[in-house]
Amino acid sequence: MPPSVAQLHAVEVRLRQLLAPYEGRLEWATIYGIPTLRKPGATGHEWFAFVKPAAKFVSFYLLPIHEHASLRSSLSPALAKKLTGRSTFNFAAVDDALFTELEGVIARAFDLYMAESTDAAS
């Protein structure tokens, strides 16, 4: 049975909560009309993360997971199953254990993402 609208909304809310700690250090912009967090002054596809609801799941896009093999290899098998693209995780229900793990992945991804901007500025 497909997830209900309420279930998908709960997933979206939780995923957006995972990004809340980074809102003060990153800026909101849009890519393809989707609100996206990125480093201040970033252009084009230099985004960090965003949440995109769909009809049967909610996607969580995290660009550093594509760019850093260490992040991808650190995923548990259960979270790795949710990674459906180069940087896209899909969730149809709230899973506290997976979201806790994802929270840690986001923190490591943020550190790598910000280090890249520092390296590029040097």
Secondary structure, DSSP 8 states (H G I E B T S, - for coil): ----HHHHHHHHHHHHHHHGGGTTTSEEEEETTEEEEE-TT--TT-EEEEEEE-SS-EEEEEHHHHH-HHHHHTS-HHHHHHB-SSSEEEESS--HHHHHHHHHHHHHHHHHHHHHHHHHH-
